[in-house]
């Protein structure tokens, strides 16, 4: 499934240790940026501005400048900025004297599902592009990576579309209450439960393995596991926030140091074996079909609209996350 770069002096132990280091740094960086307002501001507002200048000047000959990579880094960063604002922006109206919080604005709550859907659609378009253009395999014109197109691309594109359809209950997004142990004010999404997250992870891993095979070891494996582990442990209910933050940090790193994942001892390539290509896309499609069927079942049974109200309010995991809110 993966091929380590033994010719460059790598060993399986070394590559696994680097993978663990990447995973740990992403997890810790997310933890710091979610817990401290100033760290989040520096990471997702100040840092991208500085790096953007470098990417288009001194690093323009080495960084990624194709539409897909630029769209990914800026859309994920925009998500982080938007989520940071939803979590922390508040004030007092000069006209009425009443206090307001952005997290209570229904229009603002449309931003998280919108930016999520846009990110998924970007990847769906890429899957379809690879499937149509490279059915016999070939080098991508924009980043010189070999890809092998096939039925797996179209299965995974369908899985991504279903993943968008099953985004529910965004008007129930709320803020985590401040406690002695956690002052993060995480953006909680109680209706975004474990089964949707797993279906997303399967889809996204299949996407990276299909369309970014030379990066899948890190951005498809470590990068997906870090926010999911946080959402299932210390940062419950805030998976989308964790996902956006780790994705933005990784994209900024990859834009600045592309050689880390493209060259050298720690670069990990795909074997381009058709069996795992088919398997992961099939698993992603199957998982998302199951989630879609379950969503329809719950909507019919409860007579709740999954797009204007929360759908899974009777589930214990929903109640557990809702109990953390202000």
C-alpha positions, -999 to +999 in steps of 0.1 A: +000+000+000+028+024+009+065+023-002+092+037+020+122+054+004+148+028+013+171+040-014+175+073+003+186+057+036+152+054+052+142+026+075+107+016+085+115+025+121+127+060+111+097+067+089+073+056+116+091+078+142+088+108+119+051+099+113+046+099+151+064+132+154+042+148+127+011+134+144+022+147+179+031+182+166-003+185+149-021+173+180-002+197+203-004+227+179-041+222+177-043+219+215-024+252+220-043+271+193-077+260+207-069+268+243-053+302+239-069+330+220-036+347+212-020+315+199-050+310+176-048+346+164-011+342+156-014+308+139-044+316+116-042+353+110-006+365+115+013+335+103-006+330+070-001+366+061+037+364+066+039+330+048+019+343+018+045+370+012+072+343+013+054+319-010+050+345-038+085+360-035+115+341-022+098+307-022+080+310-055+102+285-072+098+257-047+063+261-032+030+248-047+012+275-069-014+254-086-051+262-080-058+232-059-030+236-033-037+273-030-074+268-026-068+242+001-045+263+022-066+295+020-100+278+024-088+259+055-073+290+069-105+310+061-123+283+081-101+287+111-105+325+110-143+322+108-144+296+136-122+318+157-146+347+152-176+326+160-160+315+192-146+348+205-163+378+189-188+396+211-197+431+220-224+456+231-248+473+208-245+511+209-282+515+200-298+491+225-270+485+250-275+448+248-246+424+245-242+403+214-221+372+204-214+361+169-221+325+180-258+335+185-262+348+149-280+322+127-264+335+095-229+331+111-237+295+119-242+289+081-205+295+076-191+262+091-212+239+069-205+261+039-167+261+043-168+224+050-189+217+019-166+238-003-135+219+010-152+185+002-163+198-033-128+208-041-116+172-034-146+157-053-137+178-083-101+166-081-112+129-078-133+133-110-105+151-128-080+123-120-105+096-129-113+112-163-078+123-172-055+096-160-073+062-165-040+047-176-019+066-151+002+097-156+020+126-141-001+155-128+008+187-147+007+209-117+028+191-091+046+163-110+030+135-090+021+102-106-016+092-102-036+062-114-072+069-123-100+044-122-134+035-109-122+043-074-121+080-082-158+080-092-169+059-062-150+083-039-165+113-056-199+099-049-190+093-013-179+129-010-212+142-023-231+119+002-208+133+029-220+168+021-257+157+020-254+142+055-241+174+071-269+181+096-279+203+125-256+233+120-281+257+136-273+238+168-237+248+168-228+263+202-198+273+224-182+252+250-186+266+285-154+278+303-142+256+331-111+254+352-099+225+331-108+239+297-111+276+288-110+269+250-146+280+241-145+254+214-171+255+187-192+225+195-214+208+168-235+183+188-252+169+157-219+160+140-214+126+156-189+098+154-205+079+125-204+110+103-167+117+113-156+081+105-174+083+071-156+116+064-123+101+074-127+071+052-137+094+023-108+118+028-082+091+032-094+075+000-092+109-017-056+115-006-047+080-016-063+085-050-052+120-058-023+128-036-007+094-034+028+108-025+013+127+005-012+102+018+011+088+045+011+121+063-019+142+051-042+112+047-031+092+078-016+115+105-035+146+095-069+128+098-061+109+130-050+140+149-084+159+149-104+127+152-085+116+183-089+151+198-126+151+191-131+117+207-111+126+238-102+160+253-119+181+226-152+164+223-178+178+200-154+202+182-142+179+154-147+205+126-127+231+145-099+206+151-099+194+115-097+230+101-069+239+124-047+209+118-054+210+081-045+247+078-013+242+098-003+212+077-010+230+044+011+260+055+039+236+064+037+217+032+035+249+012+067+262+029+087+229+030+073+208+001+106+188-001+097+171+032+069+151+016+082+150-019+118+141-016+143+126+007+143+097+032+110+105+048+090+108+016+065+079+014+051+069-019+021+048-029+025+013-044-003+021-069-018-013-062-053-013-076-066-034-048-062-009-020-072+019-043-105+002-049-109-010-013-106+024+004-129+041-021-155+013-018-153+014+020-158+052+019-188+049-004-203+021+017-199+041+049-214+072+035-244+053+020-250+038+055-248+073+071-272+087+045-297+059+050-295+064+087-300+102+083-331+096+062-344+070+087-340+094+116-356+123+097-387+102+088-390+087+123-386+119+142-402+142+116-373+166+120-357+185+091-319+177+093-311+211+077-331+234+098-330+216+131-309+191+150-316+155+141-298+132+166-311+148+198-321+115+213-287+099+211-265+097+241-234+111+224-254+141+213-265+147+249-229+143+261-217+170+238-246+193+244-240+191+282-206+207+276-221+239+261-228+272+277 
